[in-house]
Amino acid sequence: MTAGSRVEEAVIQIEEYRDKLSKAILEDMKYKNRCLEKVRRIEPSSLQKILIIYYFQNKTLSQTAEEIGKSDRWTRTMFQEAVDKYSKIS
């Protein structure tokens, strides 16, 4: 195998990996959008905000509490309530 053919093979593999990655990213985005649609059905909206900050902005519950101006304890309690409500949405 020549150096040129190895480079061509590597380029083909890179393109295949790029296609797989693009498909995986698209599927992840679709999944997140479906989840977000469910989150937006939760009432009150303060529970939505907790889930969005925690899951979609990748913040800890302490960071979430700080961002919404509530105590850690209150946020953890409301987070559990939000998760419970989320799990009941079909």
Solvent accessible surface area in square Angstrom, and as a share of the most:
residue,aa,sasa,rsa
1,M,158,0.70
2,T,95,0.55
3,A,63,0.49
4,G,43,0.41
5,S,43,0.28
6,R,133,0.49
7,V,92,0.53
8,E,111,0.50
9,E,79,0.36
10,A,45,0.35
11,V,78,0.45
12,I,102,0.52
13,Q,84,0.37
14,I,96,0.48
15,E,75,0.33
16,E,92,0.41
17,Y,139,0.53
18,R,134,0.49
19,D,79,0.41
20,K,133,0.56
21,L,110,0.55
22,S,63,0.41
23,K,138,0.58
24,A,57,0.44
25,I,89,0.45
26,L,90,0.45
27,E,97,0.44
28,D,66,0.34
29,M,105,0.47
30,K,91,0.39
31,Y,125,0.48
32,K,93,0.39
33,N,82,0.42
34,R,132,0.48
35,C,21,0.12
36,L,41,0.20
37,E,116,0.52
38,K,51,0.22
39,V,5,0.03
40,R,137,0.50
41,R,147,0.54
42,I,3,0.02
43,E,112,0.50
44,P,71,0.45
45,S,72,0.46
46,S,50,0.32
47,L,1,0.01
48,Q,23,0.10
49,K,102,0.43
50,I,0,0.00
51,L,3,0.02
52,I,35,0.18
53,I,3,0.01
54,Y,66,0.25
55,Y,113,0.43
56,F,60,0.25
57,Q,88,0.39
58,N,129,0.66
59,K,70,0.30
60,T,76,0.44
61,L,24,0.12
62,S,48,0.31
63,Q,90,0.40
64,T,0,0.00
65,A,2,0.01
66,E,146,0.65
67,E,82,0.37
68,I,38,0.19
69,G,63,0.61
70,K,99,0.42
71,S,64,0.41
72,D,66,0.34
73,R,201,0.74
74,W,86,0.30
75,T,0,0.00
76,R,117,0.43
77,T,78,0.45
78,M,38,0.17
79,F,27,0.11
80,Q,95,0.42
81,E,64,0.29
82,A,0,0.00
83,V,45,0.26
84,D,62,0.32
85,K,73,0.31
86,Y,53,0.20
87,S,83,0.54
88,K,166,0.70
89,I,28,0.14
90,S,128,0.83
